[in-house]
Amino acid sequence: MPLINTRHVYPLKYASNLFWLIFFLIFWPPLGIFLLIKNARFVKADSIFYLRYRGSWGWLLFWAVVFFPIAILIMAICGADVVEEKAIS
């Protein structure tokens, strides 16, 4: 009897260094949240979805460190796009 190989794809991926994400989520949660928003990927079938911020990530991360509510306000004003990338088969 042949073996059946089943593949389950976890719907979330993180596209950067996990150490820094975990470090900042523990010791400086506002910066950790923005790192998660910046580098998180959602996988569905052959598509990958992520956020593309229209402004400067540097300024957004700076304000997440200095004063978190300003970072939220800046992200809301500048906006972000949901990007879909499809795998070519």
Secondary structure, 3 states (H helix, E strand, C coil): CCCCCCCCCCCEEECCCHHHHHHHHHHCHHHHHHHHHHHEEEEECCEEEEEEECCCHHHHHHHHHHCHHHHHHHHHHHCEEEEEEECCC
